[in-house]
Amino acid sequence: MIEAALATRPATLVTAPPFFITGSGRCGTTLVRRLILERTDTVIPPENYVLSITRTCFGTAGGDWSLASSHILSLLTRDQRHWATYRLDAAAVRRAFAEARPEERRPEMVWHLFAREYAAAVGRSTYVRWGDKTPLNADHLPAIGQLYPDAQFIFLVRDPLDVALSYGRMDGREGRFLEGMERWMRTNSAILDFVRSAPGRCALFRYEDLVADPAGVVGEAVRFLGLPLGAPAPAADMLADVDAFRHLNNVLNPVTTDSVGKGRSELASDVRSAILETTAPLRAVFGY
């Protein structure tokens, strides 16, 4: 694995500003990731729950590159099932961090270096930018925006009833529909605050528009990112996480509008009423 990765490692470290795809969860972020990967020369690794605390890790390490990068890698590999979806060898990543040039030893460079190793591992010897698709990063937008001041953000929003229904049907979350609603409220409030603070860096799309016209919406997203739009091509090499986790499996299916409106028809009336009442002001902002 290591030899193959080294053979395909991009010769030049790509340091173009990254882009971030996020939302409440169960709102289409994984689908947007798939569609962008299929149509552009980019890499978007599986979800990253460590990126948002990069500066904290460096602060704890007193700014020491070796200590901070080692700690970040240990956090990434802590969940071995999730780490396996990156298809990366930890020793190769550790070596890439250790070989970083003095001028590269800055917090934001950790993920530029990591993206290069990931691109090599999945066989993409060239790419123009890297992105991230982690719904929980919506809780850390100011920190991410400070780490990458030139980054762009793509936000997905979906009818809260459909989000709550989908959330409450996930393994381990059965029946927790109101928890899904609370996450919708928290996430979308944070997104609105961030959009107001950095409007030119953000693009917001509705799930319902995405599934009704996937080519049109992803085309608009790609134009926003300033990327060349190519003919669709398989991106299975970068969707190992979609294969591994059941709540992501639907992304591999043809895009349909079948799930639009299910929350209104399938949630119990008392749950539906509670969600509609609680989300009313925020729903109005998004046109739901």
C-alpha positions as CSV (number, residue, x, y, z in Angstrom):
1,M,0.0,0.0,0.0
2,I,2.8,2.5,1.0
3,E,4.8,1.9,-2.2
4,A,1.6,2.4,-4.4
5,A,0.8,5.6,-2.6
6,L,4.3,7.0,-3.0
7,A,4.2,6.2,-6.7
8,T,1.0,8.1,-7.2
9,R,1.6,11.0,-4.7
10,P,1.1,14.3,-6.4
11,A,4.5,15.9,-7.0
12,T,3.3,19.4,-5.9
13,L,1.5,20.0,-2.6
14,V,-1.9,21.5,-3.4
15,T,-2.5,24.5,-1.1
16,A,-5.5,26.0,-2.9
17,P,-8.2,27.1,-0.4
18,P,-10.3,24.1,0.6
19,F,-14.1,24.0,0.5
20,F,-16.5,22.6,3.1
21,I,-19.8,20.9,2.6
22,T,-22.0,20.8,5.7
23,G,-25.5,20.9,7.2
24,S,-27.7,19.3,9.8
25,G,-27.1,15.8,8.7
26,R,-29.7,13.8,6.8
27,C,-29.9,16.7,4.5
28,G,-27.9,15.7,1.3
29,T,-24.3,16.6,2.1
30,T,-23.1,13.1,1.2
31,L,-25.0,13.2,-2.1
32,V,-23.4,16.6,-2.9
33,R,-20.0,15.1,-2.1
34,R,-20.6,12.2,-4.4
35,L,-21.8,14.4,-7.3
36,I,-18.9,16.9,-7.0
37,L,-16.4,14.0,-6.9
38,E,-17.9,12.5,-10.0
39,R,-17.7,15.8,-11.9
40,T,-14.5,17.5,-10.8
41,D,-10.8,16.9,-10.2
42,T,-11.0,17.2,-6.4
43,V,-10.6,15.0,-3.4
44,I,-13.1,14.9,-0.5
45,P,-12.1,12.4,2.2
46,P,-14.5,10.7,4.5
47,E,-15.9,12.8,7.4
48,N,-13.2,14.4,9.6
49,Y,-14.1,15.1,13.3
50,V,-10.6,16.4,14.1
51,L,-10.1,19.3,11.7
52,S,-12.2,21.7,13.7
53,I,-9.9,21.4,16.7
54,T,-6.6,21.8,14.8
55,R,-5.7,25.1,16.4
56,T,-6.6,23.7,19.8
57,C,-4.2,20.8,19.2
58,F,-1.4,23.1,18.3
59,G,-2.1,25.3,21.3
60,T,-2.0,22.3,23.6
61,A,1.3,21.3,22.0
62,G,2.7,24.7,22.5
63,G,2.9,25.1,18.7
64,D,5.3,22.1,18.4
65,W,4.7,20.6,14.9
66,S,5.7,17.1,15.8
67,L,3.6,16.9,19.0
68,A,0.5,18.5,17.4
69,S,0.6,16.5,14.2
70,S,1.2,13.3,16.1
71,H,-1.8,14.0,18.4
72,I,-4.0,14.8,15.4
73,L,-3.1,11.5,13.8
74,S,-3.8,9.6,17.0
75,L,-7.2,11.2,17.1
76,L,-7.9,10.3,13.5
77,T,-7.0,6.7,14.0
78,R,-8.8,6.2,17.3
79,D,-11.9,4.9,15.6
80,Q,-10.4,2.1,13.5
81,R,-13.6,1.4,11.6
82,H,-13.8,5.0,10.5
83,W,-10.1,5.3,9.8
84,A,-10.3,2.3,7.5
85,T,-12.5,4.2,5.2
86,Y,-9.7,6.6,4.4
87,R,-7.7,3.7,3.0
88,L,-4.6,5.3,4.4
89,D,-1.6,3.8,6.1
90,A,-0.9,5.7,9.4
91,A,2.8,5.3,9.0
92,A,2.7,7.0,5.6
93,V,0.8,9.9,7.0
94,R,3.1,10.1,10.0
95,R,6.1,10.2,7.6
96,A,4.5,12.9,5.5
97,F,4.1,15.1,8.6
98,A,7.6,14.4,9.7
99,E,9.0,15.3,6.3
100,A,7.1,18.6,6.1
101,R,9.5,21.5,5.3
102,P,10.0,24.2,8.0
103,E,7.7,26.7,6.1
104,E,5.0,24.1,6.0
105,R,4.8,23.5,9.7
106,R,1.7,25.5,10.4
107,P,-1.7,24.4,11.6
108,E,-3.5,24.8,8.3
109,M,-0.8,22.8,6.5
110,V,-1.7,19.6,8.3
111,W,-4.8,19.0,6.2
112,H,-3.1,20.1,2.9
113,L,-0.5,17.4,3.6
114,F,-3.2,14.9,4.6
115,A,-5.2,15.5,1.4
116,R,-2.1,14.8,-0.6
117,E,-1.6,11.4,1.1
118,Y,-5.3,10.7,0.7
119,A,-5.2,11.5,-3.0
120,A,-2.3,9.1,-3.4
121,A,-4.1,6.4,-1.5
122,V,-7.2,6.5,-3.6
123,G,-5.3,6.8,-6.9
124,R,-5.9,10.4,-7.8
125,S,-2.4,11.5,-8.7
126,T,-3.7,15.0,-9.7
127,Y,-6.3,17.2,-8.1
128,V,-6.9,21.0,-8.0
129,R,-8.5,21.3,-4.6
130,W,-9.5,19.3,-1.6
131,G,-12.8,19.5,0.3
132,D,-14.4,18.2,3.4
133,K,-17.9,16.9,4.0
134,T,-18.6,16.6,7.7
135,P,-22.1,17.6,9.0
136,L,-20.9,18.2,12.5
137,N,-18.5,20.8,11.3
138,A,-21.5,23.1,11.1
139,D,-21.0,23.5,14.9
140,H,-17.5,24.8,14.3
141,L,-17.8,27.2,11.4
142,P,-15.9,30.2,13.0
143,A,-13.0,28.0,14.0
144,I,-12.8,26.5,10.5
145,G,-13.2,29.9,8.9
146,Q,-10.2,31.2,10.9
147,L,-8.1,28.2,10.1
148,Y,-8.8,28.8,6.3
149,P,-9.7,32.4,5.8
150,D,-10.1,31.9,2.0
151,A,-12.2,28.7,2.3
152,Q,-15.6,28.4,0.7
153,F,-18.7,26.8,2.2
154,I,-21.5,24.8,0.7
155,F,-24.5,24.4,3.0
156,L,-27.4,22.0,2.6
157,V,-30.8,22.6,4.2
158,R,-33.8,20.2,4.2
159,D,-37.4,20.3,5.5
160,P,-37.0,19.7,9.3
161,L,-39.8,17.1,9.3
162,D,-37.9,15.0,6.8
163,V,-34.6,15.5,8.6
164,A,-36.2,14.4,11.9
165,L,-37.8,11.3,10.3
166,S,-34.5,10.2,8.7
167,Y,-32.5,11.0,11.9
168,G,-34.9,8.9,14.0
169,R,-34.7,5.9,11.7
170,M,-30.9,5.6,11.9
171,D,-29.4,2.7,13.7
172,G,-29.0,3.6,17.4
173,R,-31.3,6.6,17.1
174,E,-34.6,4.8,16.6
175,G,-37.5,7.1,17.6
176,R,-35.3,10.1,18.5
177,F,-37.2,12.4,16.1
178,L,-37.1,15.4,18.4
179,E,-33.4,15.1,18.8
180,G,-33.1,15.3,15.0
181,M,-35.2,18.5,15.1
182,E,-33.0,20.0,17.8
183,R,-29.9,19.3,15.7
184,W,-31.7,20.9,12.7
185,M,-32.4,24.0,14.8
186,R,-28.9,24.3,16.2
187,T,-27.1,23.6,12.9
188,N,-29.1,25.9,10.7
189,S,-29.0,28.8,13.2
190,A,-25.2,28.5,13.2
191,I,-25.2,28.4,9.4
192,L,-27.3,31.5,9.1
193,D,-25.0,33.3,11.6
194,F,-22.0,32.3,9.5
195,V,-23.5,33.2,6.2
196,R,-24.3,36.7,7.6
197,S,-20.7,37.1,8.7
198,A,-19.1,35.9,5.5
199,P,-21.7,36.0,2.7
200,G,-19.3,35.9,-0.2
201,R,-17.8,32.6,1.0
202,C,-21.0,30.7,1.3
203,A,-23.6,29.0,-1.0
204,L,-26.8,27.5,0.3
205,F,-28.8,24.8,-1.4
206,R,-32.1,23.0,-0.5
207,Y,-32.2,19.2,-0.5
208,E,-35.5,19.3,-2.4
209,D,-33.9,21.2,-5.3
210,L,-30.9,18.9,-5.2
211,V,-32.9,15.7,-5.7
212,A,-35.2,17.3,-8.2
213,D,-32.3,18.5,-10.4
214,P,-29.0,17.0,-9.3
215,A,-27.1,18.0,-12.4
216,G,-28.3,21.6,-12.1
217,V,-27.6,22.1,-8.4
218,V,-24.2,20.4,-8.5
219,G,-23.4,22.5,-11.6
220,E,-24.2,25.7,-9.6
221,A,-22.2,24.5,-6.7
222,V,-19.2,23.7,-8.9
223,R,-19.4,27.1,-10.5
224,F,-19.5,28.7,-7.1
225,L,-16.3,26.9,-6.3
226,G,-14.7,28.0,-9.5
227,L,-14.0,24.4,-10.6
228,P,-14.0,23.1,-14.2
229,L,-17.1,20.9,-14.6
230,G,-16.4,17.6,-16.4
231,A,-18.5,14.7,-17.6
232,P,-19.7,12.4,-14.8
233,A,-17.2,9.7,-13.9
234,P,-17.4,7.0,-11.2
235,A,-15.9,8.1,-7.8
236,A,-16.2,4.8,-6.0
237,D,-12.5,5.0,-5.0
238,M,-13.4,7.8,-2.6
239,L,-16.7,6.4,-1.3
240,A,-15.4,3.7,1.0
241,D,-17.3,5.3,3.9
242,V,-20.5,5.2,2.0
243,D,-20.1,1.4,1.5
244,A,-19.1,0.9,5.2
245,F,-21.9,2.8,7.0
246,R,-25.5,1.8,6.4
247,H,-26.9,5.3,7.0
248,L,-24.9,6.5,4.0
249,N,-25.7,3.6,1.6
250,N,-28.6,5.3,-0.1
251,V,-26.2,7.7,-1.7
252,L,-25.1,5.0,-4.1
253,N,-28.6,4.7,-5.5
254,P,-30.1,6.7,-8.4
255,V,-31.2,10.2,-7.2
256,T,-35.0,10.4,-6.7
257,T,-37.5,12.7,-5.0
258,D,-39.1,9.7,-3.2
259,S,-38.1,10.9,0.3
260,V,-39.4,14.4,-0.1
261,G,-42.4,15.0,2.2
262,K,-42.2,11.7,4.1
263,G,-41.9,13.4,7.4
264,R,-45.3,15.1,7.0
265,S,-47.0,11.8,6.1
266,E,-45.1,9.3,8.4
267,L,-44.4,11.1,11.6
268,A,-46.9,10.8,14.4
269,S,-49.2,13.8,14.6
270,D,-48.0,15.0,18.0
271,V,-44.4,14.8,16.9
272,R,-45.1,16.5,13.7
273,S,-47.0,19.3,15.5
274,A,-44.1,19.8,18.0
275,I,-41.6,20.0,15.2
276,L,-43.6,22.5,13.2
277,E,-44.2,24.7,16.1
278,T,-40.6,24.8,17.3
279,T,-39.1,25.3,13.9
280,A,-41.6,27.8,12.5
281,P,-39.4,31.0,12.6
282,L,-36.4,29.2,11.1
283,R,-38.4,27.3,8.6
284,A,-39.8,30.6,7.3
285,V,-36.2,31.8,6.6
286,F,-35.6,28.8,4.4
287,G,-39.0,28.8,2.8
288,Y,-40.4,25.7,4.4
